[in-house]
């Protein structure tokens, strides 16, 4: 049977814990070379441009009844327009 905690301390069976020194708080130094967090400046204009160009490409293709933007490639005009829109969405995932 184990004796109660108070009896163990009286007999010297339990060592006393050490007291740790606490150092005074020193605030971190200001960094002059701080890294800029966020998006690069070119990201948002490029993202918006891809959305707009892709949308305009598809709209022009429909309005001109497949004559423009490039008549010879046919339905690939849709792929180009939607590809630009997809690139815009891909760029939007990097925007912070």
Residue frames as a rotation matrix with the C-alpha (Angstrom) as fourth column:
UNK 1
0.579 0.815 0.000 0.00
0.815 -0.579 0.000 0.00
0.000 0.000 -1.000 0.00
UNK 2
-0.332 -0.672 0.662 1.31
0.657 -0.668 -0.349 3.44
0.677 0.319 0.663 -0.94
UNK 3
-0.346 0.195 -0.918 1.30
0.821 -0.411 -0.397 6.04
-0.455 -0.890 -0.018 1.84
UNK 4
0.725 0.684 0.084 -0.65
0.651 -0.640 -0.408 9.28
-0.225 0.351 -0.909 1.19
UNK 5
0.449 -0.531 0.719 1.08
0.518 -0.501 -0.694 12.19
0.728 0.684 0.050 -0.53
UNK 6
0.695 -0.157 0.701 1.63
-0.517 -0.787 0.336 14.22
0.499 -0.597 -0.628 2.67
UNK 7
0.825 -0.395 0.405 3.41
-0.140 0.551 0.822 11.35
-0.548 -0.735 0.400 4.38
UNK 8
0.579 -0.632 0.514 5.67
0.814 0.422 -0.398 10.85
0.034 0.650 0.760 1.35
UNK 9
0.481 -0.387 0.786 6.73
0.082 -0.873 -0.480 14.51
0.873 0.295 -0.389 1.48
UNK 10
0.788 -0.148 0.598 7.42
-0.611 -0.306 0.730 14.33
0.075 -0.940 -0.332 5.24
UNK 11
0.739 -0.511 0.439 9.65
0.226 0.802 0.552 11.29
-0.635 -0.309 0.708 4.83
UNK 12
0.020 -0.762 -0.647 11.55
-0.600 -0.527 0.602 12.91
-0.799 0.376 -0.468 1.98
UNK 13
-0.159 -0.029 0.987 10.46
0.472 0.876 0.102 10.38
-0.867 0.481 -0.126 -0.62
UNK 14
0.625 0.426 0.654 9.30
0.779 -0.286 -0.558 13.03
-0.051 0.858 -0.511 -3.09
UNK 15
-0.494 -0.864 -0.101 12.00
0.849 -0.504 0.157 15.44
-0.186 -0.008 0.982 -4.33
UNK 16
0.223 0.523 -0.823 11.18
0.286 -0.842 -0.458 19.12
-0.932 -0.133 -0.337 -4.37
UNK 17
0.599 0.053 0.799 10.81
0.801 -0.042 -0.597 20.70
0.001 0.998 -0.068 -7.78
UNK 18
-0.502 -0.844 -0.192 13.36
0.802 -0.537 0.261 23.19
-0.323 -0.023 0.946 -8.98
UNK 19
0.499 0.609 -0.617 12.40
0.326 -0.791 -0.517 26.80
-0.803 0.057 -0.594 -9.49
UNK 20
0.046 -0.440 0.897 13.04
0.999 0.005 -0.049 28.07
0.017 0.898 0.440 -13.02
UNK 21
-0.494 -0.261 -0.829 14.34
0.298 -0.947 0.121 31.53
-0.817 -0.187 0.545 -13.63
UNK 22
0.494 0.659 0.567 12.21
0.822 -0.141 -0.552 33.65
-0.285 0.738 -0.611 -15.89
UNK 23
-0.661 -0.746 0.079 13.94
0.711 -0.588 0.386 36.09
-0.242 0.311 0.919 -18.15
UNK 24
-0.208 0.561 -0.801 12.50
-0.032 -0.823 -0.568 39.52
-0.978 -0.092 0.189 -18.78
UNK 25
0.463 0.479 0.746 10.54
0.726 0.277 -0.629 39.82
-0.508 0.833 -0.219 -22.02
UNK 26
-0.484 -0.577 -0.658 12.44
-0.062 -0.727 0.684 41.52
-0.873 0.371 0.316 -24.80
UNK 27
0.617 0.778 -0.118 10.35
-0.159 -0.023 -0.987 42.47
-0.771 0.628 0.109 -27.82
UNK 28
0.261 -0.520 0.813 11.64
0.851 0.521 0.060 41.31
-0.455 0.677 0.578 -31.21
UNK 29
-0.551 -0.561 -0.618 13.67
0.165 -0.799 0.579 43.74
-0.818 0.216 0.533 -33.27
UNK 30
0.553 0.713 -0.431 11.95
-0.262 -0.342 -0.902 45.60
-0.791 0.612 -0.002 -36.07
UNK 31
-0.162 -0.565 0.809 12.82
0.666 0.542 0.512 44.15
-0.728 0.622 0.289 -39.44
UNK 32
-0.100 0.072 -0.992 13.47
-0.480 -0.877 -0.015 46.59
-0.872 0.475 0.122 -42.20
UNK 33
-0.786 -0.233 -0.572 13.61
-0.617 0.336 0.711 43.83
0.026 0.912 -0.409 -44.80
UNK 34
-0.316 0.760 0.568 10.07
-0.294 0.491 -0.820 42.58
-0.902 -0.426 0.068 -44.16
UNK 35
-0.951 0.036 0.307 8.62
0.282 0.508 0.814 40.34
-0.126 0.861 -0.493 -46.84
UNK 36
-0.574 0.788 -0.220 5.48
-0.808 -0.588 0.001 41.63
-0.128 0.179 0.975 -48.54
UNK 37
-0.776 0.412 0.477 2.61
0.291 0.906 -0.309 39.22
-0.559 -0.101 -0.823 -48.09
UNK 38
0.204 0.905 -0.373 -0.03
-0.236 -0.324 -0.916 39.18
-0.950 0.274 0.148 -50.78
UNK 39
0.643 0.153 0.751 -0.42
0.625 0.463 -0.629 39.04
-0.444 0.873 0.202 -54.50
UNK 40
-0.609 -0.791 0.065 2.01
0.651 -0.451 0.611 40.46
-0.454 0.414 0.789 -57.04
UNK 41
-0.398 0.447 -0.801 0.77
-0.242 -0.893 -0.379 43.67
-0.885 0.043 0.463 -58.64
UNK 42
-0.738 0.040 -0.674 0.33
-0.675 -0.028 0.737 42.10
0.011 0.999 0.048 -62.06
UNK 43
-0.946 0.292 0.142 -1.96
0.272 0.951 -0.144 39.29
-0.178 -0.098 -0.979 -60.89
UNK 44
-0.189 0.958 -0.218 -5.31
0.366 -0.137 -0.920 41.09
-0.911 -0.253 -0.325 -60.60
UNK 45
0.020 0.227 -0.974 -5.06
-0.735 -0.657 -0.169 43.03
-0.678 0.719 0.153 -63.89
UNK 46
-0.794 -0.357 -0.492 -4.03
-0.601 0.585 0.545 39.86
0.093 0.729 -0.678 -65.73
UNK 47
-0.819 0.544 0.182 -6.83
0.400 0.770 -0.497 37.86
-0.411 -0.334 -0.848 -64.11
UNK 48
0.054 0.871 -0.488 -9.46
0.019 -0.489 -0.872 40.43
-0.998 0.038 -0.043 -65.07
UNK 49
-0.225 -0.209 -0.952 -8.01
-0.890 -0.353 0.288 40.71
-0.396 0.912 -0.107 -68.58
UNK 50
-0.987 -0.145 -0.072 -8.27
-0.162 0.913 0.374 36.93
0.011 0.380 -0.925 -69.06
UNK 51
-0.442 0.895 0.056 -11.89
0.514 0.304 -0.802 36.94
-0.735 -0.326 -0.595 -67.90
UNK 52
0.185 0.553 -0.813 -12.84
-0.297 -0.757 -0.582 39.85
-0.937 0.349 0.024 -70.14
UNK 53
-0.454 -0.424 -0.783 -10.94
-0.862 -0.011 0.506 38.67
-0.223 0.906 -0.361 -73.23
UNK 54
-0.981 0.110 0.159 -12.34
0.127 0.987 0.101 35.14
-0.146 0.119 -0.982 -72.88
UNK 55
-0.189 0.976 -0.112 -15.87
0.456 -0.014 -0.890 36.42
-0.870 -0.219 -0.442 -72.45
UNK 56
0.148 0.203 -0.968 -15.58
-0.605 -0.755 -0.251 38.83
-0.782 0.623 0.011 -75.37
UNK 57
-0.803 -0.500 -0.324 -14.09
-0.568 0.479 0.670 36.08
-0.180 0.722 -0.668 -77.56
UNK 58
-0.779 0.565 0.272 -17.10
0.527 0.825 -0.203 33.81
-0.339 -0.015 -0.941 -76.91
UNK 59
0.088 0.859 -0.504 -19.63
0.255 -0.509 -0.822 36.65
-0.963 -0.056 -0.264 -77.30
UNK 60
-0.144 -0.204 -0.968 -18.10
-0.792 -0.563 0.236 37.83
-0.593 0.801 -0.080 -80.59
UNK 61
-0.974 -0.225 0.025 -18.09
-0.176 0.823 0.540 34.24
-0.142 0.521 -0.841 -81.86
UNK 62
-0.456 0.875 0.162 -21.81
0.717 0.470 -0.515 33.91
-0.527 -0.119 -0.842 -81.15
UNK 63
0.173 0.567 -0.805 -22.87
-0.001 -0.818 -0.576 37.37
-0.985 0.100 -0.141 -82.35
UNK 64
-0.209 -0.338 -0.917 -21.04
-0.863 -0.378 0.336 37.13
-0.460 0.862 -0.213 -85.68
UNK 65
0.783 0.595 0.182 -22.41
-0.486 0.768 -0.418 33.62
-0.388 0.239 0.890 -86.25
UNK 66
0.601 -0.643 0.475 -18.96
0.392 0.755 0.526 31.95
-0.697 -0.130 0.705 -86.29
UNK 67
0.821 -0.337 0.460 -17.32
0.368 -0.303 -0.879 34.43
0.436 0.891 -0.125 -88.71
UNK 68
0.085 -0.782 0.617 -15.07
-0.468 -0.578 -0.668 36.12
0.880 -0.232 -0.415 -86.16
UNK 69
0.567 -0.733 -0.376 -12.63
-0.435 -0.654 0.619 36.14
-0.700 -0.187 -0.690 -84.24
UNK 70
-0.615 -0.743 -0.265 -10.97
-0.646 0.282 0.710 33.47
-0.453 0.607 -0.653 -86.43
UNK 71
0.308 0.879 -0.364 -13.25
-0.931 0.200 -0.306 31.96
-0.196 0.433 0.880 -89.05
UNK 72
0.045 -0.358 -0.932 -11.02
-0.722 0.634 -0.279 29.09
0.691 0.686 -0.230 -90.16
UNK 73
-0.863 -0.502 -0.063 -10.81
-0.322 0.641 -0.697 27.27
0.390 -0.581 -0.715 -86.84
UNK 74
-0.154 0.922 -0.356 -14.54
-0.010 0.359 0.933 26.91
0.988 0.147 -0.046 -86.23
UNK 75
0.784 0.598 -0.169 -15.49
0.111 0.133 0.985 25.60
0.611 -0.790 0.038 -82.79
UNK 76
-0.017 -0.859 -0.511 -11.93
0.928 0.177 -0.328 26.02
0.372 -0.480 0.794 -81.55
UNK 77
-0.406 -0.018 0.914 -12.91
-0.065 -0.997 -0.049 29.65
0.912 -0.079 0.404 -81.03
UNK 78
0.691 0.691 0.212 -15.07
-0.325 0.035 0.945 28.41
0.646 -0.722 0.249 -78.14
UNK 79
0.621 -0.536 -0.572 -12.10
0.731 0.659 0.177 26.49
0.282 -0.529 0.801 -76.73
UNK 80
-0.437 -0.805 0.401 -9.94
0.597 -0.593 -0.540 29.62
0.673 0.003 0.740 -76.91
UNK 81
-0.077 0.499 0.863 -12.59
-0.402 -0.808 0.432 31.74
0.913 -0.314 0.262 -75.18
UNK 82
0.894 0.448 -0.022 -13.27
-0.183 0.408 0.894 29.24
0.409 -0.795 0.447 -72.43
UNK 83
0.316 -0.870 -0.378 -9.55
0.827 0.448 -0.339 28.57
0.465 -0.205 0.861 -72.10
UNK 84
-0.487 -0.465 0.740 -8.97
0.123 -0.875 -0.469 32.25
0.865 -0.137 0.483 -71.33
UNK 85
0.364 0.701 0.613 -11.77
-0.620 -0.309 0.721 32.17
0.695 -0.642 0.323 -68.76
UNK 86
0.870 -0.097 -0.484 -10.24
0.342 0.825 0.450 29.06
0.355 -0.557 0.751 -67.14
UNK 87
-0.197 -0.979 0.046 -6.86
0.718 -0.176 -0.673 30.80
0.668 -0.100 0.738 -66.98
UNK 88
-0.240 0.203 0.949 -8.62
-0.398 -0.913 0.095 33.70
0.885 -0.355 0.300 -65.25
UNK 89
0.809 0.574 0.126 -10.06
-0.377 0.343 0.860 31.31
0.450 -0.744 0.494 -62.67
UNK 90
0.522 -0.704 -0.481 -6.68
0.732 0.659 -0.170 29.67
0.437 -0.263 0.860 -62.15
UNK 91
-0.471 -0.700 0.536 -5.12
0.326 -0.703 -0.632 33.07
0.820 -0.123 0.560 -61.53
UNK 92
0.186 0.621 0.762 -7.91
-0.548 -0.578 0.605 33.95
0.816 -0.530 0.233 -59.09
UNK 93
0.842 0.095 -0.531 -6.84
0.313 0.715 0.625 31.08
0.439 -0.692 0.573 -56.83
UNK 94
-0.123 -0.967 -0.222 -3.49
0.900 -0.015 -0.436 32.85
0.418 -0.253 0.872 -56.28
UNK 95
-0.140 0.136 0.981 -5.11
-0.014 -0.991 0.135 36.15
0.990 0.005 0.140 -55.31
UNK 96
-0.326 -0.034 -0.945 -4.69
0.906 0.276 -0.323 37.06
0.271 -0.961 -0.059 -51.63
